[in-house]
């Protein structure tokens, strides 16, 4: 049945348009009750689920169904689940909408009142309808609403109705469900003191007007990890001088939470401040202590030069909350029998959250998930509710789950819908597979990877041609052959975006049958590949380039060490070794040419764990050793990526998926330039070439590690490389590689970007057909946004995994004393790097309940004077390393100064070095 409503609307230009709204009302929607013969019709919706026996309600002990109103769903379900899960929740709900329950909006009735009446009509209809099934079994529909007026009217109309809290409290067999109730509103959950702490958030209409007029700026709120009283707002727009606004102080932060979209008001220039160098963590008492926060804010302000000041503002309103469920620990109240406690999130950028729970004793020492419900103006902390218990703190399984959840890494097992698109086993290459494919199984191809690598993306070959030139091939797993556009396997791979490598496990982007078997270019088996083949002269100059789908049979799966041994061994002259020597010789020439063009050689200490074969606990921790073969593989992967980027951009100027690395703004280099100057060295940063050359010149015979430290510091100055669609951007340049164009082609098993690039290249050479989404630059741009997010989160998750295993290592080793170098100086601390372990940590010089030393911070040099001793960047010190478990929520590696000696600061240098022994076993994939 069709119902329509017509009305006239005046446009901004003064015209009048006629608008017709149509409602299609169905009469074939059943009630969903399994026993209802009257509704035994064909409909797709599933039957209503009956209430389990262990969830009997004391308010309504008879059989019943629940009909929650929209606000209950919004407040309760969405607050407890991550964005993206709403669709799966909604699929399990039965919305009451049919010809029998549809109502028109009455004269003078607002939309909210109409919706309330509609749900009452639906509840009434259900109850009358269910009586037809069986008058004896008392089957009823219960309306769940937190709206006082809606509930009163429902009761007047004879509809059983309860608030969400009333109903949940009636489930006496499950008292823990009470803790999971979302707070109804910010106003009804204000703390008893009544003291207003924060200014009121402006309504959205005023914020939009202010943004339009230029009074306010809209941006993304980014809280600081190091200082809970400081944040930045990245402005949405194109004005370079308004890219970032600094926010300092509790009241100026005004209840914004990390990743919220906020409106900010710029403060007068006289109130602008500089980013603070103070490290401040909110680890005070559990009660509200605003006065202490205000005292700490004074520490942030110090006399600085005019050029250090940054545009500073205050948050005036929230445009969009981007809350999610947070992992962390309960800080139990000191008040006996109290139900109100503080929850401390694992992410230091998130404020502590006040929750009410009756399970505090049971949840102590456990990792839990909490959702935020609101943040009243008179509360120091937001309100929230308990969602889930993850397990004991410190347990490997629990902590791994926490870091995956915190970094939004999809890690659930692949669904049957996804697995259904995998090839049926046993699998073999068919005649159909060989169409548009070259047979290269005769070539002496081999792969070079870290030990234990099973997801082998790439293999190489090098051979001499009859004309005296060399043929070099990079052969990449043809993953796009198995993952076809648009199916469930493709959608899941796109959602995951990347494989995540943790210290003890790998979260695959694609199912294991592909990642470790059918796509992996293992030795002595036929595999489908996508090959990039060059003809080169002996000076590594490219004479010809061609691309082809292929079949290869790798003759060897080597580790970097095994490949290096073959190259270095005079006794080995077989085909594989000859190929490797040719590749290595060419790679050195290619690298030299890249560096001459301005490519950067930076440094970032990577650690390698050796695991106990039985307990899987780390027993040794070392920085990774890089060989010539690491560089050899990297050079040819870079060359393949550049060659493919040129090809797909030639064919698809508007739709190529590329990767760029923006040049850092000059301000990023300030810390590097100042640090070098303190050692009487000059670093030029006007171009990548000048930076690379000045880094090469920055040598000190008496301090050989200085150059490595400078390169580590230069790495920190860099911007993040990002994927983008060529039709949506004009700047393609990759700053770090000094390449005008670049993409990712060489790792399709573990990066979805490479799968898209394979599809583009296949269409470009006529090996496959296109599809609409592949040439839609807006959809491609959306894919790039997700890939950039997933890639960033994967990096953070990997670092968190390394940090946790580092804690496990030092927990078993006890106290250690090691040499370190200062990377940064802060107002109250120094950040040091320990080369032996590739470990970074902070040495604090102010501790609670201890006399404060005299500290003088100089940002220009930069330096920190403690009593009579001055610390500069790159100074050598000796530190004691221990695992601080005093705060179970944030167990951390603590460092204390051993040398140089400063009265009242040092700890006794009585720590012996460690003795390492034990079997190896850690395996991680190196990025190419």
N, C-alpha and C positions, 0 to 999 in steps of 0.2 A: 504494500500500500504506500502511496506517495502523498506526503503532506508538504505544502509549501507556504512560505511567509514572504510577503513583499513589502518593502519600505523604501522611502526616498532618503538619499544622503547628499548633503551639500559638500562640494569639493573645496579645496583651498583656493582654487581659481574663481570660486563663486558660482560654478555650475551646479547642476543637480543631476545625480545619477540614480537609476532605479536598480535596487539590489533584490534578488530573489534567492531565498535560502530554502533548500529542499531537504526533507527528511524521508529516507526510505525505511519504512517500518515493516519488519518481517513477522510472519505469523507461523514460521516453521522452527522457532527456537524452543527447544524443550527446557523444562525446569532443571534437569540434571539429576534429580533424585532417582537412584537406581530402581526403586520399586514402583515408579510411576508409569502405569500402562497408558495413561492419557497422553503422555508425551513421548510415546515410543515412535519417534519419527527420525528420519535420517538427518543428523546434524553433526558437524565436525567437533563441537565442543565436548570435552571429556565430562564424565559423570562427576558429581560432587562427592568429595571424600567424606566418609563418616568419621566422627570424633573418636580417637583412640580411647580405650577404657581407662588408661592411666592419666587422662586429662579431664576427668569428670569435674564439673563445676558444682560448688555448693549452692550457688544462686539458682542454677537451672539444671537439676540432676537428670531431667528427661532428655531424650535424644534431640539434638538441635544442630542447625547450621548457623554460621556467623555471617552477617552482612555488615562489614565495616564501611563507614563513609569515607569519602575521598581524603579528608584531612587526617584521619587515623592512618591511612596507608602512607600518605606523604610524610607524616611525622615519624611513624614507627618503622616502616620497612625501608624507606629511602635513607633514613639516618643510620641504618645499621649495615648498609651494603654499599659497595663501591659503585661509582658511575659505570654504566654498561651492564650491570646485572639486573636493572629494572625490567628489561625485556623478558628475561628468564622468569622473574617473579610474576610479571603480568600474565605470562602464558599459563600460569597455574591458577589464575583467578577466574571466576565466572561472573562477568559483568551483567547485571540485570537490565537487559534492554530488549524490548520486543513491543509488538502491537498492543499487548495487554497492559504494559507498564508505562508507555509513553504519555507525557503530560505537556501541555502548552504553558508558556509563561503568562501569568495573569496580569491584568492592568495594575500598575503600581508596585508589582512584585519585582524585587531585584534578583539578579542571577543566582546569588548564594541561597536566597530563600527558596527559589524555584528548585535548585538542586537538592536542598534539604527535603522539600515536599516530595520530589521524585523518588528519593530513596525510601521515604516512608510509604509511598504508594507501592513501591516494589516489595517492601517487607510485608505489607498488608496482603498484597496479592499472593505472595508465596505462602503465607500462613493459611489463607483461605483455600488455596490450591492444594496444599499438602493434606488438608483434612479429607480430601477426596480419596487419598491413597489409603489411609487407615485412621479412623477416628479414635481407635484404641491406643495407638502407640505414642500419641502426644508429640509427634514430630513437629518442631517449630523452627522458625527463623528468628534469631536474636539480632537486633540492631545494635551495633557498637558505634557510639558517637561521643566525642568529647565536647560537643556543642550543647550547652545547658538548655537553650530554648528548643533545639531540635529534639532533645531527649524528653523534655516535658510534654511537647506536642505528641510525640510517639506514644508515651504512656497514656495520655488523654484519649488517643485513638485505639487503645487496646493492644499496642505493639510492645512486646517485651524489649526493653532497651536498657543498656548499661554503658557506663564510660569504660574506656579501655582498662583503666586502673581497677575499677570495680570487678570487671570480669576476670582479669589476670589474678587478682588477689583471691578470687573464688576457686582457683585451681589449686586446691590445698595439697594435692600430691606433688605439685611442682613449685614450691615456694621460691626457687631461684629465678623463676621467670619475672618476678617483681623487679629484680635488678635491671632487667632489660627494657623496662618501660622508658620511652623517650619523654623528656620534660616537655610540657605542653607549650610553654612560651617563655620568653626571657623575663617578662614582667612578673609571672606567677612564681618564679624561682629565685627572686632576689634574696640575698643573704640578710640576716636579721638586723645588721647594724644600720642599714638604711643610708649610709653615707655615700653620696655620689662621688665616684672616682673619675668617670669618663664623661666627656661631652656627648650629647645626643647625636646619633647618626641622622643626617638629613634624609628626607624621603627621596625616593628615586626620581620623582618629577623635578624636584629642585636641583638634584645632581645633574640630570640631563640638561636642564636649562643652563646651569653653571658651566658645564663642559662645552655646550654650544657657544656660549658667550665668551669663553676663554678664562672665566674666573677660576675654574677647577680643571684639573688634568686627570685623565683616566689611564690607569696602568695596572700592572701585575705586582702584587706585594711580595717581596722576597725577604724573608727574615734572615738574620745573620746566624750562622752556626756558632760564632765565637762570642757574640755579645747579644744577650737577650733583650737589651734596651735599644737596639739599633736595627734598622732595616733599610732597604732601598725599594723604590717603586720604579719599575721599567715602564716608561710611557709608551702608550700605543699611538703611533704616528710617525711622521717623517722628519720632524724637526730635530736635527742633530744636537742642538744645544739643550734640548729638553729630553734627552734620552733616559736620564736617570735622576731621580729625586731622592735625596737622603732624608730619612726620618729618624729622629733621635728622641728618646724619652718615652716613658710609659704612656703618658696622656696624649702625646702626639701619635703614637702607634694606634691608639684608640680602638682596641679590640679587633684589629685586623689580624688575620692568620695567614701563614705562608700559602702562597698561590691564590689568595682571594683577588678578585678584580675590584679595585678601590678607586675612589675619587679623592684627590689630594688638593690642598690649597697651598700655594707657594707662600712661604713666610717672607717678610721684608728682608732685603739684602743684609740689613744690619743684624739679623738673627740667624744668618747662615752659619753653618759649622763645618768642620772638617771630619772625615771619617775617623772614628776613634781607634786608637791602637791598644786599648784596654781589652783584656780577655775577661768577660763576665758571664758566668753561668748561673741560672736561677736554681740554686741548690740550698736555699735558706730553709727556715722553719716552715711547717705545713700550714700555719695560719696566715691570713692576709697580713702583709707587712709593707704597706705602701710607703711609709716614712723611710724605711730602709732602701727601697727602690729609689726614692728621691735623693737620698744621700749618695747612692751609687751614681746617679745621673751627673752629679757634680764632678765625678772623676773623669767623665767623658769630655768635659770642656777644659781646654787649655789654650794658652796663647799660641797661635799659629800664623804663618805668613798668609797674606791675602790670596796668593795663588793656590793655597791648599784648601781654601773654602769651596764647598760644593753647594749647588742649589738645594735648599732644605725646605721641607714642607711638613704638613700635618694631615692625617687622614680625617676627612669630614664625612665620609659615608661609604657604604659597601654596595657596589653595583651587583656583584655576584659572589656568593660564597662557594668556595671550592673545597669544602670539607670532605674528608674521607674517614673510614675507620682507622684508628691509630693503634699500633702495637706499643706496649710498654709495661710498666709495673705499678702496682699499688703502693702508695706511701701511707701506711696505716696511721690513723689519727691516734694521738697520745691520750685522747679522752676515752675512758673505758665505756664500753657499750655504745659508742658513737656509730651511727650508720653513715656519716658523712666523712669521706676521705678524699685525698688528692691522688690523682693518677699522673705518673711522670712518663711522657712519651719517650720512645727510643730516639726519635728524631729531635735533636736539640733546637730545631727551628720552631717547634710546636710548643705552646705554653702548657703548663700543667692544667689538668682538667679535674673539676670537682664532680665526684659521683656519689650516689647513695647506694650502699650494698649491705646486705646482711651476711655476706660470705667473706668478709675481710680477712679473717684468720685463715680460711682455706685458700685464699688467693694470694696471701703473702708469699714472696719468693717464687711467684709464677709469672710467666709472660701472659698478658691478657690483651684483648682488643676492646677498645672503648670508642664510642661515637659521641661527637659533640652535638648538643641540642640547642644551645643558645649561650649568649654572653651578656648578662644584665649590666647596666651602667654602674651599679654599686658593688660589683663583685670583682675582686682582683683576678679571678680565673673564670674561664667558661664553665658551664654546666654540661654534664654528659651522662651517659649510662653505659653499663657493662654489656658487652656483646658476646665475648667468647673467651674461654680459657685455652691457651695454646700448649702449656706444659711448663716444666721446671726451667728456671733461668740457668743458663750455662750449659744445658744439654745441647749436643750438636744438632740433633734433629729439630729441637725447638728454635734454636738461634738461626738455623738455616731457613726455617719457615718464616721467622720474623723478618729477616733481611729480604726475602723474596716478596713478602707482602708489603713491606715498607717501600720497596722500590718498584712496586706494581709490575712484577715479573710474572706473566702468565705461566703457571707451572702445573696445572692440573693435567692428568693423563689425557691423551688424545681420545676424543669421543668416537663411538662406533661410526657415526656419520662421516667423520674425517677418515677413519681407517678403511672405510668401504671403498675409497678411491685409490687405494694402493694396488699395485700389480698383484695378481694371484701367483702364488709360488707353486712349483718351481718356475722361475722366470728365465727366459733366454732371448737373445736378439733374433728378431724375425726378419723376413724379407721386407715387410712393411716398414720396419724400423730403419732399414738401410736406404729408404727413399730419401733423396737429397742429402745423402751422407757419404763421406769419403772413408775408404778403408785404409787406416794408418797403422794396422796391427804389425806391420813389418818394421816399423821404426823402433829404435832403441830408446824408448821412453822410460823415465824413472821419476819417482817422487822423493822429496826431501822435507821432512817434518820433525816436530818434537817427538821424543820417545813416547810410545804408547798411543800415538794418534790414530784414531779409527775413522774420523770423518775427513778423508783425504780429498780436498777440493781440486788440487792442481798437480800437474806433472809436466816435465820438460824434456826436450831433446835438443841436441846440437850435432850436426853432421856436415861433412865437407861435400860440396857439390862439384860436379865435373868441370865447371868453369872456374874453379878455385875459390869461389865465394863460400860462405857458410849459410846453412839453413838452420834457423832456430825456431822451435815451436813451444808455445805455452798451451797446454791442453787442460781444459776446465770441465769438471763434472757437468753433464747436461741435465741438470735438475728440472729445467723447464719442460723436458720431454715427459716427465712423470707427473708434473703439477700443471694441470691445464687451467686456463683462466676461468674464474667464477665459481668453481666447485667448492665443496666444503673444505677440502684439503688446501686449496689456494687461499680461501678466506682465513683459515686458521693460521697459515704461514704468514699472511699479510698482517694479521693482528699481533702475532708474536714479534715479527719484524727482525729478530736476531736470535742466534743461539747465545746463551749466557753461560760463561765458564766460571764456575766456582772452584774453590781449592780441592774439593773432594767429589764434585759431581758436575754434570753438564746438563743444562736445561735446553733440550733440542728445539730448534725452530720447526723441524720436520720430523716425522716418525722415524724410529731407529732403523726400520727396514730400508729406508732411503739413505739416512745419514751415515750409517756404518756398514751398509751392504751394497745395495744396487747402484747408488750414486757414488760411493767412495771408490776412488781410483786405486784399488788394491793391486798388488803385483800378481801377475800370472793368471788374470781373469780378463775376459773381454768386457769393456765398459764403454758406454756412450759418452762422448765428449763434445765440447765446442772448442775448436782450435783456432788460435791466432798464430800465423806462421809468417816469419820474415825471411827475406834473403838479405844478408848483411855482408859487407866486406870485413876485412880483419881489423879495421879501425872502429868497428861497431856502428858504422853508418848504414842506415836502412835504405835498401835499394828497391825492395818490393814488399808489400804487405797484403796478405789475403786472409780471409776468415772462412771457415767451413765447419759444418757439423761433421762429426767423425766417429769412428770406432777405433779404440786403442787397446793395447795389451801391455801394461806396464811391466818392464823387465825387473824392477827392483823397487821396494818401499824402504827408503833409507832414512836414518835419523841425521840430524845436522852433523853429529860427531862422526858417524860412519862415512858420510859423504866427504867430510874434511880429511879423514884418514886415507880414503882412496886417492884424493887429489895430491896429498903430501907423500904418498908411498911411491918410491921409485920402482918397486917390484911389481906394481899393478899397472897393466896397460891394456886391459880388456875394453870392449866397446863402451860399457857404462862409464868407466873411469875416464876414457878419452872424451866422451860427451861432457862429463862434469868439468874437466879441465878447460874445454872450449868455452863452456858457459861461464866459468869463473873468470877467465881472462877477459871475455867481453863485458861481464858485469862490472869489473874494475874500471874499464874505459867509460862505460855508461855512467857510473857513479861520479867519476871525475868530471865528466861533461855536465852533469846536473849541478854539481857544486859550483862549477865555474859560472853557470847561469844564475846562481843565487839561491839554490836549494839549501835549506837549513839542515844542519846535523845537530839535533838537540839531544838531550839526555833526560831520562826518567828512570830512577832505580827500580828494577823489577826484582821481586824476591821469588825464590823457589824453595818449597818445603820438601823435606824428606819425611815420609810417613812410616810409622811402625806398621809392619805387615799384618799384625794381629789386632792391635787396638785402633789403628788408623789415626792415632794422635801424632802431631808433628814432633819429630825428634831432632831435626836440624833445620836451620834457616839460613839461606845464603842468597847473595845477589846472583842473578842469572849471568852465565858466561855466554858471550856472543862470539861466534866464529865467522870466518870469511863466507862460509856456506849460508849463514843467515842473510848476509848482505847480498849474496849471489841470487838467492830465491827472491828477495825483496825487489831487486833491480828489475828482474824480468816481469814480476807481477805489476810493478809500476808502469813499465813500458807497455804491457798488454792493456792496462786500464786506460792509458793515454791514447793508444791507438784505437781502441773501441770507442772512446769518447768522441774522437774526431769523426769516426764513421757514422755513429748514430746521429750526431748533430748535423752532419751533411745531409742525411736522409730525412731527419725529423727536426728541423730547426726550431719548431715550437713545442715539441713533445719529448725531447730527450731528457732522461733522468740523469742529472750530473751531480757532481760533488764539488763544492768550493770551500776554500779556507780564507776567510776575510783577513785583510791586514789589520793588526791591532791598532787602536788609537794611540797616539804618542804618549798619553798619560799612563798607559799600561807599562811602559818601559821605565818609568821613573825609578822604581826600586832597583832594577838591573843597572841602570846608568849610575845611580848613587853608590851602589855596592861596589861596582868596578872602580869608581873614582876614589873610594876609600882605600883601594889597593894601588892607587896611582896608575890605573888603566883607563883607556877611553873606549867606550862602546858607542858606535854610531848606529842609529836606528831609522834613518830616513828612507832606506829601502831594504828589502830582504838581502840583497847582495852586499850592501855595506854592513849589515848586521852579521852576516856569515863571515865576511872578511875580518871584521874586528874581533869576532869570537876566535877565529883562527890565530890572530896575532896575540890574543890575551893569554900569554904563557908566563910562567914564573919558575925558573930553574930550581929555586929553593922551596917551591910550593907546587909540585906537579898536579895535585888534585884540584887546584884552583880553577883550571879550565873546565873540568867536569862540573864543578859547582856553578860556574857561570852559565853553562848550558842547561843545567837543571833549573836555574832561576829564569833563564830565557823561556823555557818551556812553560813556566807559570804565567808568563806575559801573553801567551798566545790566545787567540780566539778559538772557539769550537768550530771544527769543520762540519758542514751541514749538506744534506741532500736538497736539491731544488729542481724544479721543472724549467727547462731552458726558455719556454715561452712566458715565464712569469718573472724573469730577472734579466738584467743586462750585464751584471758582473759575474763572469765565469771563473775568474783567476783563482788558482790555488797558491796561496802565499808561501806555505811551508815547502812545497815541491817546486816552486818557481815555474809552474806550468800554466799556460793560458787556458787549458781545459783538462778536465779529469772526471772519471767516474769509477764505479766499482763493478767489476766484471768477474773477478777471480775467486770469489768465495760464495757461490750460490747455495751451498749446503747450509751455510750459517748466516746468510744475509739475504733478506727478501729483495733489497735494492738490486742485487745482482741478477735475480730472477727476472725482474722487469727489464733490465738492460739486455739480458739474453734474448728476451722476446722481441725487443726492438731490433737487435742485431740480426736475429733470424728473419724478420720481415725485410730488413734492409738488403739481405743477400738472397732473398727469395726462398729460404728454407722453411718458412712457416707463414701462416696467414695472420692478419691483424684482427683486432676486435675493438668495439667502440671505446671502451674505457682506456685503451692503450694510447689513443690519440685525442683524449680529452684532457687538456692541460689543467683544468680545475680539479678533476679527480686525481690526476697525477700529483698535483700540488698537495692535496689532502693526504695522499699516501706518503709523501715526503715528510709532512709534519709528524705523522705517526712514527715513521722510521727514525726521525731525529730524536723524538721523545724516547722511544724504545732503546735506541743506541746509548743515549745519555744514562738512562736508568740501569742498563746492563753494566756500564762502566762503574757506576756507583755501587751496584750490588757486588761486583767483583772486588772492589776496594774494601767493602764491608766484610766480605768473606776472608780476605787477606788479614784484615785487622783482627777478626775473631780468632783465626788460627795462630796469629802472632801472640795473642793473649794466652792461648792454650800452651804455646811453646814456652813462654816465660813463666807461666804458672808452674810448670814442671821443673824449670831450671833454677828458680829462686832468684837471688840477687846477683846482678851482673854489672861489671864496670867496664866501660868502653870509651874509646876516643870518638869525638863528634865534632862537626863543624856547624857554625851558626848560619842558618839560612835567612832568618828574619829577626829583627829586634822589635819588641813591643814596649809599651809603657811600663808593664809590670812583669815581663817575661821575655825569654828568648826561645825561638823555635830552632831546633837542631836536627841535623841529619847524621845518622850513624852509618858510615859506608859499609861496614862489615855485614850489616843486615839489611841495608836499604831501608832503614827504619827512621821515621820522622816523629818527633815528639816535642812537647813544650816543657821548659823548666820555669816554674813560677817562683817569684821572689817575694810574694806576699801570701801568707797563710793565715787562716783564721786562728784566733786565740794566741798569736805570736806577735812580738814587737815588729812594727813595720820598719824596714830598712830605709835609708835615704836613697831615693831613686830619682835620677835626672835623665829625661829622655830627650834626644835631639833627632828630630825627623830629617834634618837636612843632610846629616853625614851618612847614614843614620847610625846612632849609637845609644847605648844605655849605660849610665854610670851608676854603680851600686857601691855605696860607701866610697872607697877610693879607687875602685877598679872599673875600667871602661871596657865594654864589650862592643865590637864592631861585627858587621856581617862578614862571614867567612873565617872569623877567628876560630882557632882550635881550642876545644875544651875537653874535659873528661867528665862523664856523667855516670850516675848509678841508675840502673834500669830495674824496676820492680813492677809487679802486677798489683795494682791497687784495687782490692775487692771490697773496700769499705762501703762503696755504693754499688749494690748488686745490679741496679738498673743500668748504670754506666760504668761497668768495670773498664779500667783503662790502664795502659802502660804509663806509669809515672816515672818521670826523670828528675833527678836531683843533682846539683852541681858537686863534683868532687874536686876538680881543678879548673881554674886557679883558686887558691885559698882566699876566702873572704870571711873574716870573723863573724860568727852568728848566722852564716848562710850555708856553708858547706856541711856535708855529711862526712864522717870519717872514711878515708880511703883504705878500708880494710877488706875490700871485696876481691876475691880471687876470680880469675878468668874461668870460662867454661871449657869443658872437655866434650867435644862432639863425637859421637859414633853412632852407627846404626845403619840399617839398610835403606836404600833409596826407594823411590816409588811415586813421587809426585809427577803428574803429567798434565801439562796445560798447552793449549793451542796458541801459537804465536800469531798475532794479527798480521795479515799481509794486505 
